[in-house]
Amino acid sequence: MRLTPVLLLLCLALLPALGQAAEKSVYGLNEYARLNDLDLEVAAKLDTGAKTASLSARDIKRFKRNGESWVRFYLAIDAAHSHPIERPLARVSKIKRRAGDYDAEEGKAYTARPVIELNICMGRALRTIEVNLTDRSAFQFPLLIGSEALKDFDALVDPSLKYAAGKPACATDAPKAE
């Protein structure tokens, strides 16, 4: 086969992308994730259409400790998680509401959610990522991992796969997301 100049230029343009793809980890649509800080393993949904990661939580309360902002919550995963968890508040995010969730009388097109940092292991990769807290008990997966965290994991998501990375098997020190 003879390469035309246009085809040759196209191939040369794709070479850097192919090299970058080889350095990434392939994950499925769903993966097991270990939340090291909470000593818990959950099934997660990887969602490239969502920007942030979300963890299912209930009774979320912000409070001050030694002048710093903290958050206290319970995991909304099952009845076994009946003890409160307290973590420093990293920030408060504004999440766009879906059309069905928008209340014209309230006038807000977003909802404010507290964000914490968690050490999360998927496959052999351990990262510290930001996770917003919201009640996801109506959803199948208690943890949603969005595009910002997927970048931190150097992830390629193949939606035809499930649990491609296997059970979490990480070292204990997580590099911080930048």
C-alpha positions, 0 to 999 in steps of 0.5 A, spaced: 500 500 500 502 506 498 501 512 502 499 519 499 502 525 502 495 526 506 494 519 509 502 520 511 500 527 515 494 524 518 498 518 521 504 522 523 499 527 527 496 521 530 502 518 533 503 522 539 496 521 541 497 513 540 503 514 545 499 517 550 493 512 549 498 507 551 500 510 557 493 510 560 489 505 564 483 502 561 477 502 565 470 499 564 463 503 565 463 500 572 469 499 577 470 497 584 473 502 588 476 502 595 475 508 599 481 508 603 479 513 608 473 510 610 475 503 609 470 501 604 469 498 597 464 500 593 462 499 586 462 505 582 460 508 575 465 511 571 461 517 567 465 521 562 459 526 562 459 528 569 465 533 571 465 531 578 465 525 583 459 524 587 459 519 593 452 517 596 451 521 603 445 523 608 444 527 613 450 532 611 451 538 616 457 543 615 460 545 622 466 549 624 472 545 628 478 550 630 476 555 626 476 550 620 470 548 616 468 541 616 462 536 614 459 531 618 455 525 614 452 518 614 454 514 608 447 512 604 449 506 602 446 501 606 443 500 613 450 497 616 453 505 615 450 508 621 456 511 624 457 519 622 463 520 618 467 527 619 472 530 614 475 537 613 471 541 607 475 542 601 470 547 598 462 547 596 461 546 589 455 548 584 452 542 581 447 544 575 440 541 576 437 537 571 431 540 567 426 535 572 429 538 578 429 545 577 424 549 581 422 556 578 419 558 584 426 557 588 430 560 582 436 556 582 439 552 576 444 549 581 445 546 587 450 547 592 454 541 595 459 540 600 466 537 597 471 533 601 478 529 599 478 522 599 483 517 597 480 512 592 483 506 589 481 503 582 485 497 580 492 499 582 492 506 581 491 510 588 489 518 587 486 523 592 480 526 589 475 531 590 468 528 591 461 531 592 456 529 597 449 527 595 444 522 596 445 517 591 441 512 594 436 512 588 441 510 584 444 503 582 452 505 584 453 509 591 459 512 587 460 516 581 467 518 578 466 524 573 471 526 568 476 530 573 477 524 577 478 520 571 483 525 568 487 524 575 487 516 574 489 517 567 483 513 565 481 511 558 473 508 559 471 503 555 463 502 556 463 495 553 467 493 559 465 492 566 470 491 572 476 491 567 481 493 573 479 488 577 479 488 585 483 494 588 490 493 589 493 499 591 499 501 596 497 506 601 500 513 599 496 517 594 498 522 589 494 528 590 490 531 584 493 537 581 
